[in-house]
Amino acid sequence: MKTVVLGMSGGVDSAVSAYLLKQQGYNVVALFMHNWEESDDGCCTAEQDFDDVRRVSDKLGIPYYSVNFAKQYRQKVFSYFLEEYRKGRTPNPDVLCNREIKFGPFLQYAEALGADFVATGHYCGVQHIDGVHYLLKAADQTKDQTYFLNQLSQRQLQNVIFPLADITKTQVRAIADELGLSNAHKKDSTGICFIGERNFRKFLQNYLPNQPGDIVDMQGNCVGQHIGLMYYTLGQRRGLGLGGTKQGDGRWFVVDKDMQSNRLIVSHGDESVLLSRALMASGANFIPQAPSQHFCCRAKFRYRQAEQDVEVTVLPDGKLSVQFAQPQRAVTPGQFVVFYDERRCLGGATIDEVYK
């Protein structure tokens, strides 16, 4: 009997994944990853989540273990998170967590336990053809999580199983209900784990000092004060403190950040200034390789977005020039551009520059 080590988070998706794997005849071992220390001022619900892992594992009759990757997480993910915010960018630590933790030390630990395969509760699929491994979109397109897995390597995809590839979230909840699992109706986790339900600004203040400065309009007129450029992202409308400052109809929103002068640039009303036509990206990872040096495909610039037509050029230095078929709103440096064809996730890269 083949052994699968499953990353179990305490949520309903990984719980049902364990059940499905067991039904398929695997010897399933649940492994809970403790990635953040409560003493680090975060608000992860690790203790409660591990209780859910224990209850589900006992119900399904599978062994379960906990492993602490907090040191690796802080070195590989959290340090990156802080450095990106220091640069005034908006990072996506979940992508790095998958590459550096869930398919890094977790994979190594699972292999040390004697795993033939590893598995997670991600909504996506994998296909193996002649020793080449492809990342596939999930059947449930509303939950597809390939965006967060765009940096995975061939080695990381080699022996992985995604049990939820072909079923919907509604079906997952129904299976959990039928089994009487304690977390059948547990709320899905959202946002960044180590921040949890905490106020984002208060959390970040523990690690990065505030650097207040001017908020200026497109003509350079001062219209208010910001508390630090790191707390704002392109297109943001809320939390600007400009409610009483009127310039015709519409709302204020963030257009850009002037890091050199520590100024937050905003506009009012017409949001066409947020539209861009192209971007430059670095750190490209293709699954398994770029279709060619110049190709057309579809792409997402953030997770909750419909795929858009793009034209990609792989430059001699490895960076990517990405041209948009239609102008895109609030494409943000620090986030990932992720590429797709009809069925596969082709990989992705970090957005560095955006061209209006």
C-alpha positions as MATLAB code, in Angstrom:
seq = 'MKTVVLGMSGGVDSAVSAYLLKQQGYNVVALFMHNWEESDDGCCTAEQDFDDVRRVSDKLGIPYYSVNFAKQYRQKVFSYFLEEYRKGRTPNPDVLCNREIKFGPFLQYAEALGADFVATGHYCGVQHIDGVHYLLKAADQTKDQTYFLNQLSQRQLQNVIFPLADITKTQVRAIADELGLSNAHKKDSTGICFIGERNFRKFLQNYLPNQPGDIVDMQGNCVGQHIGLMYYTLGQRRGLGLGGTKQGDGRWFVVDKDMQSNRLIVSHGDESVLLSRALMASGANFIPQAPSQHFCCRAKFRYRQAEQDVEVTVLPDGKLSVQFAQPQRAVTPGQFVVFYDERRCLGGATIDEVYK';
ca = [
       0.000    0.000    0.000;
       1.377    3.395   -1.022;
       1.770    6.048    1.676;
       0.570    9.627    1.176;
       1.578   12.365    3.602;
      -1.153   14.984    3.489;
      -0.678   18.575    4.589;
      -3.699   18.968    6.854;
      -4.528   22.514    7.924;
      -7.597   22.007   10.079;
      -9.884   23.202    7.304;
     -12.583   21.256    5.500;
     -10.670   20.979    2.195;
      -7.712   19.032    3.565;
     -10.047   16.973    5.784;
     -12.084   15.776    2.802;
      -8.839   15.247    0.880;
      -7.775   12.790    3.584;
     -11.059   10.908    3.247;
     -10.831   10.745   -0.560;
      -7.246    9.471   -0.446;
      -8.193    6.787    2.054;
     -11.100    5.742   -0.186;
      -8.622    5.385   -3.048;
      -6.644    2.842   -1.047;
      -3.734    4.948    0.173;
      -2.161    4.760    3.602;
      -2.794    8.365    4.669;
      -0.691   10.246    7.216;
      -1.811   13.764    8.246;
       0.892   16.348    8.856;
       0.027   19.714   10.397;
       2.486   22.538    9.684;
       3.044   25.044   12.443;
       4.433   27.996   10.484;
       4.027   30.920   12.860;
       4.845   31.373   16.544;
       2.111   33.092   18.556;
       4.840   34.971   20.414;
       5.589   36.696   17.102;
       2.460   38.837   17.645;
       0.518   37.118   14.908;
      -3.027   35.894   15.148;
      -2.832   32.469   13.534;
      -5.254   30.029   15.110;
      -2.711   27.199   15.145;
      -3.879   25.612   18.399;
      -7.523   25.517   17.342;
      -6.577   24.308   13.860;
      -4.511   21.441   15.262;
      -7.480   20.460   17.444;
      -9.519   20.175   14.239;
      -6.768   18.065   12.651;
      -6.838   15.741   15.664;
     -10.640   15.389   15.622;
     -10.801   14.739   11.874;
      -7.893   12.271   11.956;
      -9.459   10.348   14.833;
     -12.773   10.242   12.967;
     -11.108    8.932    9.792;
      -8.763    6.587   11.637;
      -5.499    8.003   10.314;
      -2.315    8.969   12.176;
      -1.471   12.649   12.523;
       1.623   14.644   13.414;
       2.635   18.259   13.905;
       5.864   19.763   12.617;
       7.245   23.226   13.328;
       8.486   25.181   10.309;
       8.258   28.605   11.980;
      11.998   29.267   11.624;
      11.988   28.428    7.904;
       8.812   30.432    7.382;
      10.297   33.509    9.010;
      13.508   33.210    6.975;
      11.993   32.355    3.585;
       8.544   33.996    3.593;
       8.144   36.622    6.304;
      11.482   38.306    5.607;
      10.487   38.568    1.926;
       7.098   39.970    2.961;
       8.716   42.757    5.011;
      11.350   43.572    2.385;
       8.708   43.979   -0.315;
       6.725   46.374    1.869;
       9.902   48.366    2.584;
      10.178   48.844   -1.177;
       6.596   50.130   -1.344;
       5.381   47.015   -3.171;
       2.438   44.721   -2.384;
       3.706   41.134   -1.961;
       1.807   37.863   -2.096;
       3.357   35.687    0.644;
       1.002   32.756   -0.081;
       2.855   32.060   -3.345;
       6.181   31.966   -1.509;
       4.709   29.850    1.294;
       3.753   27.174   -1.223;
       7.137   27.156   -2.942;
       9.347   27.565    0.126;
       7.394   25.725    2.861;
       4.529   23.477    1.710;
       6.597   22.121   -1.161;
       9.962   22.756    0.524;
      10.701   21.484    4.045;
       7.254   19.839    4.170;
       8.124   17.752    1.109;
      11.495   16.820    2.593;
       9.923   15.912    5.939;
       7.269   13.780    4.234;
       9.924   11.893    2.270;
      11.829   11.293    5.505;
       8.644    9.717    6.897;
       8.673    7.314    3.951;
       6.034    8.997    1.804;
       5.514    7.723   -1.713;
       3.434   10.827   -2.418;
       2.526   14.115   -0.792;
      -0.896   15.718   -1.043;
      -2.614   19.007   -0.224;
      -6.166   20.306   -0.255;
      -5.531   22.808   -3.045;
      -8.129   23.141   -5.776;
      -6.011   22.218   -8.801;
      -4.752   19.173  -10.634;
      -1.530   17.630  -11.889;
      -0.749   15.668  -15.037;
       2.317   13.513  -15.694;
       3.274   12.835  -19.327;
       6.566   11.109  -20.226;
       8.252   12.326  -17.058;
       7.039   15.923  -17.469;
       4.690   17.353  -14.853;
       1.937   19.865  -15.636;
      -0.169   21.962  -13.269;
      -3.872   21.886  -14.222;
      -6.779   24.149  -13.378;
      -9.387   22.826  -10.975;
     -12.804   21.675  -12.126;
     -14.283   24.269   -9.762;
     -13.075   27.430  -11.496;
     -14.469   29.613   -8.693;
     -11.998   27.985   -6.274;
      -9.065   27.268   -8.606;
      -5.801   27.887   -6.697;
      -3.208   27.437   -9.418;
      -2.434   31.163   -9.091;
      -0.801   30.443   -5.716;
       1.163   27.473   -7.084;
       2.679   29.203  -10.117;
       6.225   28.984   -8.735;
       6.350   25.207   -8.276;
       9.152   23.258   -9.942;
       9.132   19.920  -11.735;
      10.722   18.344   -8.665;
       7.939   19.690   -6.447;
       5.186   18.431   -8.758;
       6.731   15.024   -9.349;
       5.005   13.030   -6.587;
       2.103   15.247   -5.568;
      -1.612   14.402   -5.476;
      -4.389   16.999   -5.457;
      -7.526   15.078   -4.408;
      -9.860   18.051   -5.018;
      -8.952   18.480   -8.691;
     -12.309   17.289   -9.991;
     -14.839   18.213   -7.325;
     -16.472   21.461   -6.256;
     -16.450   23.241   -2.940;
     -20.167   22.460   -2.571;
     -19.396   18.761   -2.972;
     -16.573   19.025   -0.426;
     -18.936   20.529    2.157;
     -21.539   17.828    1.401;
     -18.998   15.018    1.887;
     -17.840   16.543    5.173;
     -21.471   16.834    6.305;
     -22.213   13.237    5.397;
     -19.144   12.051    7.307;
     -20.061   14.177   10.319;
     -16.683   15.928   10.338;
     -16.353   18.564   13.057;
     -15.107   21.191   10.600;
     -17.734   20.601    7.900;
     -18.974   24.179    8.202;
     -15.739   25.821    9.309;
     -15.229   29.197    7.688;
     -12.611   29.289    4.937;
      -9.419   31.048    5.945;
      -8.845   34.355    4.179;
      -6.027   36.864    4.087;
      -2.523   36.257    5.382;
      -2.183   33.541    8.032;
       0.283   35.309   10.307;
      -1.910   38.426   10.467;
      -5.230   36.629   10.859;
      -7.998   38.870   12.171;
      -5.611   41.538   13.413;
      -5.632   45.060   12.020;
      -3.088   44.988    9.176;
      -1.628   48.409    9.926;
      -1.151   47.674   13.612;
       0.545   44.396   12.776;
       2.947   45.960   10.283;
       3.834   48.747   12.720;
       5.431   46.088   14.937;
       8.052   45.444   12.262;
       8.353   48.516   10.044;
       8.477   52.103   11.341;
       5.870   54.587   10.159;
       7.134   57.236    7.744;
       4.304   59.791    7.388;
       4.249   62.101    4.395;
       2.098   64.109    2.030;
      -0.811   62.854   -0.011;
      -0.795   64.790   -3.278;
      -3.148   64.912   -6.235;
      -2.096   64.467   -9.857;
      -1.106   68.149  -10.073;
       1.146   67.894   -7.023;
      -1.194   69.718   -4.626;
      -1.127   68.452   -1.037;
      -4.575   67.130   -0.082;
      -3.754   65.213    3.091;
      -1.246   63.141    5.042;
      -0.432   59.429    4.802;
       0.933   57.319    7.659;
       3.454   55.364    5.552;
       3.523   54.323    1.896;
       3.701   50.652    2.830;
       0.086   50.712    4.032;
      -1.394   51.616    0.644;
      -1.841   49.799   -2.651;
      -2.738   50.906   -6.169;
      -6.444   51.484   -6.680;
      -7.157   51.635   -2.941;
     -10.147   53.806   -2.068;
     -10.735   53.190    1.633;
      -8.647   54.413    4.529;
      -7.189   57.462    2.795;
      -8.684   59.956    5.250;
      -9.788   62.253    2.437;
     -13.549   61.997    2.913;
     -13.996   65.717    3.464;
     -11.753   66.752    0.586;
     -13.918   67.131   -2.500;
     -12.981   67.571   -6.160;
     -16.243   66.942   -7.980;
     -18.045   63.607   -8.179;
     -16.456   60.277   -7.318;
     -13.990   59.012   -4.722;
     -10.307   59.424   -4.054;
      -8.087   56.471   -4.929;
      -4.369   55.676   -4.952;
      -2.614   56.127   -8.317;
       1.061   55.743   -7.450;
       3.759   55.983   -4.773;
       6.700   58.381   -4.979;
       9.183   56.464   -2.833;
      11.972   59.031   -3.249;
       9.857   61.937   -1.956;
       7.676   59.785    0.331;
       4.494   61.031   -1.338;
       1.280   59.128   -1.954;
      -0.247   60.156   -5.276;
      -4.034   60.087   -5.510;
      -6.718   61.075   -7.972;
     -10.439   61.740   -7.814;
     -13.296   60.503   -9.985;
     -12.011   59.249  -13.336;
     -10.155   55.959  -12.738;
      -8.758   55.673  -16.262;
      -5.402   56.787  -14.817;
      -5.198   53.336  -13.163;
      -5.240   51.573  -16.515;
      -2.029   50.068  -17.885;
      -1.118   48.433  -21.180;
       1.951   46.359  -20.276;
       4.247   45.183  -17.488;
       7.776   43.943  -16.870;
       8.226   40.903  -14.604;
      11.147   38.968  -13.121;
      11.731   35.656  -11.373;
       9.866   33.770  -14.084;
       9.004   30.137  -13.429;
       7.490   28.114  -16.269;
       5.775   24.744  -15.866;
       7.663   23.039  -17.352;
       9.148   25.642  -19.728;
       8.174   28.721  -21.717;
       6.133   27.753  -24.807;
       8.607   29.851  -26.842;
      10.555   33.107  -26.596;
       7.466   34.939  -27.787;
       3.947   33.597  -27.248;
       0.318   34.513  -26.666;
      -1.723   33.139  -23.787;
      -4.049   34.283  -21.019;
      -3.029   35.712  -17.646;
      -4.178   36.847  -14.229;
      -2.604   39.784  -12.384;
      -4.336   38.955   -9.106;
      -6.136   35.894   -7.769;
      -9.758   37.043   -8.016;
      -9.713   38.034  -11.669;
     -10.894   36.650  -14.977;
      -8.101   35.573  -17.327;
      -6.979   38.242  -19.806;
      -5.366   37.906  -23.243;
      -1.665   38.806  -23.226;
       1.432   38.621  -25.415;
       4.620   37.522  -23.635;
       8.243   38.040  -24.683;
      11.058   36.320  -22.788;
      13.944   38.809  -22.823;
      17.650   37.830  -22.971;
      18.102   38.638  -19.259;
      15.233   36.298  -18.317;
      12.738   39.058  -17.569;
       9.317   39.012  -19.180;
       7.674   41.763  -21.196;
       3.904   41.282  -21.061;
       1.598   43.267  -23.368;
      -2.147   43.375  -22.649;
      -4.809   42.963  -25.344;
      -7.056   45.232  -23.257;
      -5.977   47.884  -20.709;
      -5.943   46.524  -17.153;
      -6.864   48.284  -13.903;
      -4.489   48.646  -10.932;
      -1.860   46.079  -11.928;
       0.408   46.143   -8.871;
       4.195   45.671   -8.481;
       5.004   42.869   -6.056;
       2.046   40.756   -7.108;
       2.359   37.849   -9.553;
       1.371   37.650  -13.189;
       0.305   34.042  -13.811;
      -0.054   32.515  -17.281;
      -2.610   30.019  -18.594;
      -3.726   28.138  -21.650;
      -7.113   26.451  -21.845;
      -6.356   23.809  -19.218;
      -2.916   24.384  -17.743;
      -1.191   26.923  -15.542;
       1.968   27.739  -17.497;
       3.792   29.426  -14.585;
       4.268   32.999  -13.444;
       6.575   35.838  -12.443;
       6.746   38.801  -10.069;
       5.464   42.122  -11.434;
       8.219   44.767  -11.281;
       7.058   47.642  -13.458;
       3.746   48.692  -14.959;
       3.393   50.836  -18.090;
       0.460   53.218  -18.466;
];
